[in-house]
Amino acid sequence: MESSHKRVSIHWVKGILAAAESLGIDPQQILSELNLSLDLDQNLPAYLSLDLTQDIWSKAESLSGHDYFGLRMGQRVRPAYFHAVAYVAMTSSNLLEALKNFTHYLPLISEGAVLEVSYDEGQVWLQFTPKPDNKPFSRHQHESVMALLVGFSEWLIGDAAIKPLKVYFPHAQGPDMNEYVDVFSLEPKFNMPFTGILFPADTLKKTLLESDVGLNVLHKTHADQLLALHLNTSWKVKVIQVIVTAGHFNLNREQVSKKLNISTRTLQRRLQEENTSFLEVIDEQRRKKAKELICNSQKSLKEVALDLGFSESSTFYRACHRWFDQTPNNMRSGQ
């Protein structure tokens, strides 16, 4: 079975950038060095590819030069980075139910890993397992998730003194154990078989500050709808996500197929099943972008043509006639 292109929510990407900013790194510097253009205010695009998110992680880590970037990121995570998942978690009956809900709806945040709940003599492990596409997870990413689970749990129950029983990491220890103790209130164990955190049973039974059965049902219904849509994203939408993430239209069918981890022939067939084609999807996205750039930007029409992937202005003008039945000059002047 061919795997699809794994996605990560823009909200989680904003969390990475916020951690970098807290360490003195301008988020725009990270995006600029990766030749990325994201509308963080409008949360667009809604999802980035996992590999691209890995690039953002790597760039943020290297620019920060911080030995514990992951711990800092985990500590600075805010509920907004979890969007609808946060509402389901915060209205759950207790911390255990909140964490179960968090693991269930995790694909809405990231498809790049799974969280699994398991029981150990009345205690509960949360085990983190990365599922990378092509780029492995760094030490910082493992550490950020464990720090996040502690911080988010403390936020849910309003208790700043959650003390896990154990914390495991598969990698070697960083240079200063005190950094870990400050976050976890214990010394984690390193070079272990998995990344995980063990919570005491009495902590998991604690009622949450915002627990509300009625609201929880409403939030879960909404999250279920989002998850169903997310897991059944059409191939047309997947192609659009690749185009938006790339930030340009100089993509051919082979390049997009590679991004989606499927063959060119399979992509063509699946788009045909949705009554469209690669060329139609590209053309539709060009048309939408053309209207935006012509009517709402100060770019010259020659620059607009290049942004849309037209090497010659005459081809761009013919496309505008086909799309809008008028010239770009008339569109810009409001005629």
VOGU-3710 file (C-alpha; in Angstrom, 3 decimals, decimal comma):
1> messhkrvsi> 0,000/0,000/0,000  1,466/3,360/-1,005  1,737/5,828/1,875  0,239/9,293/1,602  2,032/12,529/2,283  2,093/12,960/6,088  0,885/16,327/7,334  1,459/18,573/10,341  -0,908/21,299/11,522  0,169/24,911/11,062
11> hwvkgilaaa> -0,686/25,368/14,753  2,091/22,968/15,732  4,498/24,678/13,354  3,671/27,967/15,090  4,638/26,314/18,371  8,079/25,468/16,980  8,550/29,024/15,752  7,351/30,468/19,071  9,955/28,407/20,925  12,640/29,693/18,595
21> eslgidpqqi> 11,449/33,269/19,129  11,640/32,831/22,901  15,323/31,999/22,430  15,966/35,119/20,387  15,459/33,737/16,880  13,220/35,656/14,485  10,687/33,162/13,065  10,833/34,962/9,734  14,567/34,244/9,567  13,824/30,530/9,819
31> lselnlsldl> 11,203/30,707/7,083  13,376/32,920/4,900  16,368/30,592/5,055  14,076/27,752/3,979  12,480/29,883/1,233  9,071/29,449/2,862  6,171/31,872/2,885  3,504/31,131/5,499  0,577/33,276/6,577  0,834/32,642/10,297
41> dqnlpaylsl> -1,869/35,179/11,159  -4,405/33,416/8,944  -3,035/29,925/9,726  -2,336/29,221/6,061  -1,668/26,719/4,761  -3,595/24,677/7,325  -1,097/21,810/7,043  2,523/21,424/6,019  4,235/18,246/4,937  6,026/16,327/7,668
51> dltqdiwska> 9,349/16,596/5,831  8,982/20,361/5,553  8,129/20,560/9,252  11,273/18,551/9,947  13,233/21,160/8,015  11,718/23,909/10,171  12,630/21,969/13,313  16,193/21,460/12,134  16,655/25,105/11,164  15,172/26,330/14,465
61> eslsghdyfg> 17,435/24,010/16,439  20,585/25,032/14,578  19,882/28,772/14,695  19,096/28,646/18,421  22,278/26,722/19,212  20,509/25,689/22,426  21,319/22,304/23,944  17,742/21,994/25,213  15,661/23,531/22,454  13,200/20,632/22,668
71> lrmgqrvrpa> 12,616/21,054/26,400  12,060/24,783/25,907  9,627/24,142/23,085  7,644/21,656/25,179  7,466/24,083/28,102  6,205/26,905/25,891  3,414/24,988/24,193  0,031/26,671/24,554  -3,411/25,045/24,186  -3,977/27,081/21,007
81> yfhavayvam> -1,342/24,930/19,297  -3,713/21,962/19,680  -6,776/23,770/18,308  -9,902/21,546/18,507  -7,989/18,790/20,307  -7,380/21,112/23,261  -11,115/21,704/23,764  -11,830/17,979/23,877  -9,006/17,392/26,334  -9,820/20,279/28,682
91> tssnllealk> -13,510/19,319/29,043  -12,746/15,641/29,749  -13,716/14,141/33,107  -10,178/13,618/34,392  -6,560/13,695/33,283  -6,534/10,085/32,070  -9,524/10,682/29,804  -7,944/13,899/28,569  -4,737/12,111/27,615  -6,683/9,324/25,896
101> nfthylplis> -8,590/11,901/23,890  -5,350/13,665/23,060  -3,846/10,476/21,636  -7,018/9,682/19,655  -7,200/13,069/17,942  -3,434/13,484/17,505  -3,662/13,170/13,674  -5,354/16,593/13,659  -2,100/17,977/15,083  0,440/15,738/13,403
111> egavlevsyd> 0,514/12,541/11,378  4,212/12,229/12,099  3,941/10,193/15,299  1,621/8,169/17,501  0,986/8,332/21,234  -0,120/5,124/22,907  -1,566/4,577/26,371  -0,586/1,393/28,195  -0,984/0,185/31,769  1,715/-0,948/34,162
121> egqvwlqftp> 0,460/-2,208/37,539  -2,123/0,540/37,900  0,117/3,237/36,484  -0,156/4,573/32,944  2,547/4,957/30,312  2,274/7,346/27,417  4,645/6,092/24,757  5,722/8,319/21,861  6,655/6,686/18,546  7,772/8,825/15,582
131> kpdnkpfsrh> 6,541/7,827/12,113  8,811/9,900/9,847  8,508/10,022/6,077  12,129/10,602/5,064  13,788/12,631/7,822  14,391/11,160/11,302  13,240/12,856/14,476  15,910/14,624/16,498  16,645/14,340/20,208  14,957/17,709/20,671
141> qhesvmallv> 11,696/16,458/19,190  11,538/13,509/21,566  12,287/15,753/24,533  9,763/18,377/23,470  6,900/15,858/23,511  7,679/14,636/27,013  7,997/18,211/28,314  4,754/19,059/26,524  2,868/16,214/28,193  3,930/17,418/31,631
151> gfsewligda> 3,173/21,070/30,932  -0,167/20,414/29,238  -1,243/18,086/32,059  -0,388/20,752/34,623  -2,424/23,274/32,675  -5,407/20,901/32,494  -5,580/20,263/36,234  -4,223/23,614/37,379  -1,443/21,960/39,334  2,139/23,104/38,749
161> aikplkvyfp> 3,598/20,155/40,622  2,918/17,101/38,468  5,676/14,582/39,066  5,907/11,644/36,664  7,235/8,359/38,013  9,542/7,705/35,059  10,650/9,361/31,840  12,450/7,355/29,149  14,433/8,496/26,113  16,099/6,329/23,436
171> haqgpdmney> 18,995/8,765/22,945  21,974/9,757/25,065  21,704/12,339/27,821  22,313/16,013/27,094  25,240/17,762/28,820  23,371/18,945/31,936  21,060/16,639/33,903  19,772/19,610/35,917  17,919/20,838/32,817  15,893/17,623/32,765
181> vdvfslepkf> 15,270/17,662/36,503  13,909/21,207/36,275  11,307/20,036/33,754  10,420/16,546/34,997  11,275/16,729/38,723  13,322/13,553/38,281  16,286/12,224/36,342  15,093/10,585/33,121  16,623/7,338/31,946  18,458/7,435/28,613
191> nmpftgilfp> 19,335/4,868/25,943  16,040/3,152/26,669  13,945/1,135/24,173  11,359/3,911/23,698  10,332/7,467/24,524  7,696/7,528/27,234  6,398/8,977/30,464  4,825/7,097/33,380  2,154/8,961/35,361  1,034/7,986/38,893
201> adtlkktlle> -2,536/6,709/39,151  -3,678/9,346/41,646  -2,582/12,129/39,294  -4,531/10,626/36,397  -7,722/10,543/38,473  -7,656/14,282/39,126  -10,642/16,260/37,894  -9,829/18,916/35,344  -10,421/22,620/35,903  -12,683/22,917/32,859
211> sdvglnvlhk> -14,302/19,490/33,032  -17,802/19,620/31,541  -19,581/16,513/30,276  -22,022/18,419/28,075  -19,362/20,564/26,428  -17,129/17,539/26,028  -19,795/15,799/23,944  -20,107/18,868/21,706  -16,347/19,243/21,301  -15,892/15,544/20,571
221> thadqllalh> -18,629/15,668/17,930  -16,826/18,565/16,260  -13,430/16,858/16,564  -14,877/13,627/15,148  -16,114/15,511/12,096  -12,735/17,181/11,624  -10,933/13,860/12,020  -13,198/12,125/9,507  -12,568/14,876/6,964  -8,861/14,861/7,742
231> lntswkvkvi> -8,458/11,127/7,285  -10,476/11,139/4,072  -8,800/14,087/2,369  -9,260/13,874/-1,386  -6,291/13,512/-3,711  -7,174/16,859/-5,222  -6,771/18,492/-1,813  -3,500/16,654/-1,275  -2,158/18,006/-4,572  -3,265/21,510/-3,606
241> qvivtaghfn> -1,488/21,171/-0,256  1,749/20,264/-2,048  1,403/23,279/-4,352  0,654/25,670/-1,483  3,516/24,308/0,594  5,916/24,683/-2,338  4,889/28,324/-2,729  5,197/28,260/-6,528  3,666/26,659/-9,616  6,798/25,275/-11,242
251> lnreqvskkl> 5,837/21,744/-10,291  5,231/18,943/-12,728  3,211/15,791/-12,234  6,294/13,722/-11,434  7,478/16,105/-8,701  4,067/16,197/-7,022  3,738/12,417/-7,221  7,087/12,053/-5,510  5,985/14,426/-2,745  2,890/12,290/-2,231
261> nistrtlqrr> 4,913/9,071/-2,234  2,915/7,533/-5,060  3,612/6,817/-8,721  2,669/9,322/-11,413  0,264/6,835/-12,952  -1,453/6,222/-9,617  -1,865/9,960/-8,993  -3,376/10,369/-12,449  -5,803/7,509/-11,841  -6,893/8,753/-8,416
271> lqeentsfle> -7,522/12,263/-9,708  -9,546/10,808/-12,580  -11,660/8,961/-9,997  -12,424/12,392/-8,518  -13,369/13,721/-11,967  -10,366/15,992/-12,296  -6,762/15,932/-13,481  -3,388/17,288/-12,446  -3,513/19,997/-15,118  -7,006/21,061/-14,024
281> videqrrkka> -5,924/21,336/-10,377  -2,847/23,388/-11,290  -4,921/25,609/-13,566  -7,551/26,213/-10,879  -4,913/27,175/-8,303  -3,209/29,478/-10,807  -6,523/31,184/-11,525  -7,203/31,799/-7,823  -3,695/33,103/-7,231  -3,860/35,271/-10,357
291> kelicnsqks> -6,992/37,050/-9,170  -5,421/37,650/-5,761  -2,143/39,029/-7,149  -3,728/41,138/-9,885  -6,375/42,750/-7,691  -4,757/42,840/-4,263  -1,007/43,281/-4,745  1,356/45,993/-5,951  3,423/43,597/-8,031  3,915/44,398/-11,694
301> lkevaldlgf> 2,011/42,185/-14,105  5,309/40,768/-15,305  6,125/39,730/-11,716  2,643/38,237/-11,348  3,172/36,185/-14,502  6,481/34,849/-13,179  4,939/34,065/-9,775  2,301/32,017/-11,544  4,900/30,038/-13,456  4,475/31,708/-16,868
311> sesstfyrac> 7,790/32,276/-18,617  6,201/34,636/-21,155  3,748/37,486/-20,504  1,769/36,625/-23,651  0,919/33,182/-22,224  -0,193/34,812/-18,971  -2,428/37,291/-20,845  -4,066/34,477/-22,827  -4,720/32,576/-19,598  -6,387/35,652/-18,056
321> hrwfdqtpnn> -8,647/35,976/-21,099  -9,635/32,329/-20,657  -10,140/32,624/-16,876  -11,743/36,054/-16,547  -12,707/37,083/-20,089  -10,662/40,280/-19,720  -7,067/41,435/-19,604  -5,109/41,705/-16,347  -4,768/45,448/-16,998  -8,553/45,857/-17,071
331> mrsgq> -8,911/43,732/-13,947  -6,395/45,887/-12,091  -8,038/49,137/-13,185  -11,440/47,841/-12,144  -13,021/47,998/-15,580
//
